[in-house]
Amino acid sequence: MKKIIIETIKKFIFNNTPFGAPSYSYNLEPIQLSEIIVSIEKIKDLKGSICEIGVARGMTSRFICEHLEIQNYEEKLYCIDTFTSFEKEDIEFEIKNRKKNKKDLIGFSYNNFKKWKKNFAKFDFVKPIKTDVKKFDFKSISPIKLVILDVDLYKPTLIALNNLKECMVSGGIIMVDDVKDNNMWDGAYQAFNEFVKSNSYEYKIVGNKCGIINF
Ligand SMILES: C[S@@+](CC[C@H](N)C(=O)[O-])C[C@H]1O[C@@H](n2cnc3c(N)ncnc32)[C@H](O)[C@@H]1O
């Protein structure tokens, strides 16, 4: 009886309100999400952790958790963020040196480290780290085999890439989001291009904005 009532309510809601309409809540394109899973599979026999840098409320982190849990993998997933939005000096750099507008660079201040950790508490392989990525010592979590770097701005992207390169295992992969010119977040694009050029790394672009480097 209870089930019939619930089904009737669901039917009413689906037919008469916008609540049943599916939405796409990911920041990354479908091709990027699929590339993450393909990469995890490709390097599943390598020793090392997975690291998402810039996690916001954790949509992509949660997506990765689902895969690691279903496959019963034992990798740790390090989730690095300030959990308070962008660093003041990174924003100032964008305004002074990259001609961006302060009002466009607002976001993610809703985040809360305590709440985030609570939301992921059931995944004991998730290791949240609250820090400015520019100051983080990646040696403390190395070896690293897969990185998803998504901090939008020039300075944290470039400094993270430079600090990560010594900690990547041979065969490891770094994926950078927002590798696309002429938009609010093209600091990541500039940093990625400078990094691959100065280190003579080969790279590929997947979809519209995902830069990938194989180590
Ligand atoms: C676009 S969001 C990440 C979205 C997430 N990867 C996803 O797919 O849902 C960018 C995140 O980078 C974080 N961030 C920006 N600058 C940072 C820094 N210097 N250190 C650590 N995190 C930073 C912000 O707090 C924000 O949560």
The ligand as an SDF file (V2000), in Angstrom:
LIG
                    3D

 27 29  0  0  0  0  0  0  0  0999 V2000
   36.0890   24.6750  -10.6460 C   0  0  0  0  0  0  0  0  0  0  0  0
   36.1980   24.2850   -8.9320 S   0  0  0  0  0  0  0  0  0  0  0  0
   36.5740   22.5740   -8.9070 C   0  0  0  0  0  0  0  0  0  0  0  0
   35.4500   21.7130   -9.4660 C   0  0  0  0  0  0  0  0  0  0  0  0
   35.6430   20.2150   -9.2730 C   0  0  0  0  0  0  0  0  0  0  0  0
   36.9060   19.7320   -9.8010 N   0  0  0  0  0  0  0  0  0  0  0  0
   34.5270   19.4520   -9.9600 C   0  0  0  0  0  0  0  0  0  0  0  0
   34.7900   18.8600  -11.0300 O   0  0  0  0  0  0  0  0  0  0  0  0
   33.3940   19.4540   -9.4520 O   0  0  0  0  0  0  0  0  0  0  0  0
   37.6800   25.0740   -8.4520 C   0  0  0  0  0  0  0  0  0  0  0  0
   38.1040   24.8230   -7.0080 C   0  0  0  0  0  0  0  0  0  0  0  0
   39.4760   25.1780   -6.8860 O   0  0  0  0  0  0  0  0  0  0  0  0
   39.6920   25.6130   -5.5560 C   0  0  0  0  0  0  0  0  0  0  0  0
   40.9420   26.4160   -5.5180 N   0  0  0  0  0  0  0  0  0  0  0  0
   41.1780   27.5640   -6.1810 C   0  0  0  0  0  0  0  0  0  0  0  0
   42.3940   28.0450   -5.8760 N   0  0  0  0  0  0  0  0  0  0  0  0
   42.9570   27.1630   -5.0060 C   0  0  0  0  0  0  0  0  0  0  0  0
   44.2100   27.1040   -4.3220 C   0  0  0  0  0  0  0  0  0  0  0  0
   45.1300   28.0550   -4.4510 N   0  0  0  0  0  0  0  0  0  0  0  0
   44.4450   26.0430   -3.5150 N   0  0  0  0  0  0  0  0  0  0  0  0
   43.5150   25.0620   -3.3570 C   0  0  0  0  0  0  0  0  0  0  0  0
   42.3010   25.0800   -3.9760 N   0  0  0  0  0  0  0  0  0  0  0  0
   42.0270   26.1140   -4.7840 C   0  0  0  0  0  0  0  0  0  0  0  0
   38.4450   26.4160   -5.2280 C   0  0  0  0  0  0  0  0  0  0  0  0
   38.2680   26.5400   -3.8450 O   0  0  0  0  0  0  0  0  0  0  0  0
   37.3500   25.5960   -5.9280 C   0  0  0  0  0  0  0  0  0  0  0  0
   36.7270   24.7240   -5.0320 O   0  0  0  0  0  0  0  0  0  0  0  0
  1  2  1  0
  2  3  1  0
  2 10  1  0
  3  4  1  0
  4  5  1  0
  5  6  1  0
  5  7  1  0
  7  8  2  0
  7  9  1  0
 10 11  1  0
 11 12  1  0
 11 26  1  0
 12 13  1  0
 13 14  1  0
 13 24  1  0
 14 15  1  0
 14 23  1  0
 15 16  2  0
 16 17  1  0
 17 18  1  0
 17 23  2  0
 18 19  1  0
 18 20  2  0
 20 21  1  0
 21 22  2  0
 22 23  1  0
 24 25  1  0
 24 26  1  0
 26 27  1  0
M  CHG  2   2   1   9  -1
M  END
$$$$
